[in-house]
Amino acid sequence: MSVSGTHPGLSASLRAAATGSGPAAGLAVDVRCARKIYPNGLRALEPIDLQVRRGDFATLLGPSGCGKSTLLRMIGGLSSPTTGSVALWPEPAAEATDPRESGDPGGDRRVPSAADRKLGLAFVFQAPTLMPWASVERNVRLPLDLAGHEERAPDKVAAALDMVALREFAGVYPRELSGGMQMRVSIARALVTEPRLLLMDEPFGALDEITRNRLDREIRDLWARRSLTVVFVTHSIYEAVFLSTRVLVMSSRPGRIVGELEIGEPHPRTDAFRVSERFARSCKQLSDLLASASADAVGARTEAV
């Protein structure tokens, strides 16, 4: 177990990435000293350092309102950090620059650009956000139509639907699907662009436990088959342990990364892992980290009063 950012417990490879001394070629996401303060003065995120290696399944775990989704949206270019920087697939020269060492006290407020997104970024939201008037096939091909890639759309849509086992439902409408099937359509829509980086914001949080566990297995298998890098948001300890190669624990608002746990269980992970001693041990470690972060936050608020 190690602590994120530049804390002493950070592993050597991650410490090198965080300080700019390691090769950027191994990183998919590089967040440096990123802070988010809203115009009304709400401090959503304290300065955060986060490096996600290519091929990671990295999960942001924390209580509701701790800034997990805010951080994910900054990674996806849907929100800008107030200070600090966010880079996708950084070049070595870019990684050598620390916003805290720049002449600008606020740092480089760079966010992922259109060019970054062309390298393969897709976002899966908490709700399926499907067009109710369009068939499954038309919903999945939407990103290709918007990008002007209509010529290969039929083949890509068919492949994406095959990945989520929904090809036979291509002609039906969202209202005819269960909640779990709608979410699988949303995942297919993200995969149709063949992304390298998949951002997922609590996509299964509203589903029943049986459906959620099945979709967890499916997304874990997709991650392995497609060699994806995934950044996943959840407030479920059990989901985080089952899915992840790394779990990053966030404290309550203002959010910050207070700990990290590597999950070394190899792929494939089956339901037997959920009832294993290894699974229980990892859940206990994450539960302790969350409890410690909560106690620290309460103590800080008490001192402030």
N, C-alpha and C positions, 0 to 999 in steps of 0.2 A: 504494500500500500504506500502511495506517495502523494505528496501535495503538489497541486498545480502551480503554474506561474514560475517564479524564480525562487521558490522556497527551498530550504535545504533538502527536503525529502524528495525532490524531483529527480527522476532517473537521469543518468549522464547524457543520454541521447537527447532527451527533451530539454534538459538544461542548456545543451549546446544550441538547440534550435531557438530557445527562448532568448538567449543572449546574442544570437547572430553569429556564433562561431561554428555552427554545423552547416552541412550542405542543405540548401533550400530544395534541392531536387526531390527530397523525400517528403515534402509538405504539400498538402492540398489546401489547407487553411492556415493563415497566420494572422492572429488578432493581437494587436499590441497596444497596451495601455488604453483600451477603448472604454470610454465612459459615456453614459446616456443620462442627460438631464433634460426634462421636458420644459417647454416655455413657462408652465405654471410653477416651476421650481421643484417638481417631483424628481427625486434622484432614483432612477430606475436601476442603474448599474454603476458600481464603483469601477475604477480602472481595472480592466481585465486583460490578462495575457493568456492566450489559448493557441496552441499549435496542434493541428490535426494531421497526422501522417496519412499519406496516400494508402488506401486499402483499409484504414481504420473503420470500425463501426463504433463511433464515439457517441455516448449518450450524456445529455445534460439532465441531471436529476436534482430536484429540489421542490420545496413547497409551492403551492399556487401563489402567484404574484411575485416570485423572486427574480423575474427577469429572464427566464429561460427562452421564452418566445421572442422577447426583445433582442436578445443576443443572436438567436437564429435568424431573425429578420435582417439584422445588420450583416450577417454573413451572406445572406442572399441578396443584398443590395436593395432591400425594400425599406430600409431605414438607415439613416446616417448616424454614426457616432458623434456625440458632441465634441469629444476630443479623442485622439488616438487614431489608429488605422486598422483597416481590414484588407487583407490581400488573399487572393486565390491563386494557387499554383505559383508561389512567388519565385522570382529569379534570385540567384545567390546574392547579387548586388543589392536587391531590394531588401533581402533579409538582414543585411548588415546594418541597416538604418533603424535605430530605435527612436520613436517619437519623443521620448523623454530627453534625448540628447540633441534634438534639433533646435534650431534657433527660435522656432515658434513654440511658445509655452503650451499651446493647445495641441501640438503635434500635427501630424499629417492626417487630415480627416478623409482620407481616401476610402471609397467604398467600391465594391465590385462593379466593374463597368460592363457595357454591352459586349466588349471583346472578351472579358472574363466569362460571361454567360455563354458565349459561343463555344468556349472550351468544354461546355457540358455541365450545366447546372440546372437542376429541377427541384421544385418545391411541392411538397404534399402538405396541405393545410389540415386543421383540426376537423373541418367538415368537408364532405366530398366536393362541394361547390360545382355540381354538374348543371348543365343547361337542361331544364326539364322538358323543353320542346324538341330536344335533339336526341337521336338514338345513341346507344352506347358507342357505335362506330364513329358517329359525327363528333361526340364529345372527346373521344380519344385522339382523333386526328386534328383537333383544333390548333394545337401548337404548330403543327406542320403547315396548316393553312395560313396561319398568321406569319410564319417565316417564309412563305412562298415556296414551300417544298412539296407542292401537290403531286409532282410526277411520280414520286416513290411512296406516296402516302398509303395506298392500299396495302402494299407489302409490309410496311412498317407497322401499320395499325394491326394487321393480322398477327404479326410477330409479338407485339406488345400484349394483345389479348390472349395469345397462347401462353405467355409468361404468367398470367394471373388466372389461367383456366377459364376464360370467359368468351372464347371465340364463338361459341354457339349462341351467345346472347348479343351478338353485334347489332342485330336489328331491333332490339327491344328498347324501351324508354326507362329512365331512372325510376319512375314511380312503380314500375313492375319488378324492381329489384329489392332485396333485403338491404339493411344498412351495411352489412359486411360486404355484400356484392357491390354496392355503390362505392365503398371505399376502395375496393379492388379496381374499379373503373378509374378512380382518381389516380391510383398508383400506375395503372397502364398508361394513362395520359402523361404522367411524368416520365415514364420509361420510353415512350415513343420517340423522344428526341435523342435517345442513346446517351444519357448523361454520364459523366464521370463522377459527379458529386450530387448526392441526393440528400436534400434537407427535409426532415419530416417532423412536423409540429403536433405532437400528441395525436396521431392519426387514428388510433384505436381507442381513445379514452372513453367514447360514448357507447362502445359496444359491450355486449355481454361477455362474460369471462371465457366461455367456450369459443366464441367467434374470435375474440381477441387473441387467445392462445394459438389458434390455427393460423391467423394472419401473421402473428409473430414468427411462427415457423416458416411461413411462406416468404416473408421479407428477408429473413436470415438466409434462406436458400438462394433467393435472388441476389443478395449481396455477394454470396460466394460464387455463384455461377457467372455473374457479370463483372466481377472484380471491381465493384463499386467502392467509393468512399461514402459513408453515411454519417450524417450528424442528426441525431434523433433526440426529441424532447419528450420526457415523461415525468410523472410524479409517482410512478409505480416502481418500487424497489425490485419486485419480482420480474417485471418486464425488462428493467435495465440489466439485471444479471443474466437473464436468458439471452438477450440480443447481443450484448456488447463485447467488444474487445477492450474497451476502456469506458469507465463511468466517471464523469466529472460532477462533483457534488457542489451545489450552489446554496448559499445562505439566503435567508429572507431579505426582503428589500431594505436598503439598496443592495442588489444582487452582486455577489462576487464568488469566484471559485475558491472553495475552502479545502478541497481534498480531491483525490483521484484514486481509483482502484482499477488495476488491470485484472481482467477476467481471462484466465489462461485456458479455459476449457476449449478443446479443439472442436472443429466443425467436422461432421454435422452434430448439432445438438438436438436431442430428442426429448420427449416428455419424461424420460427416465432421469434426465439431468435435473428436472424441476424438483424431484424428491430425493436427490442425492445429498450426502453430507457436504460435498463441495459447494453445492448451490446454497444450502442453509448457511454455511460459513460465510460466503460472500454477502448474502443478505444481511447477516448479523453485522459484518464490517460496515456496510453502507448505512444500516440503521444507526449504528454508533456514531458515524460521521455526521449524519443529519441531526441526531440528538445533540451532539457537541456544538454544531453550528447554531442550532436553535437556542441553546443555553447561552452561548456567547452573545447572540443578538439580543436576548432578553437582558443580559447583564449590561450591555452597552446602552440600551434604552433607559435602564434604571439609573445608570451613572449620569446620563444626559439630563434626566429629571432632577 
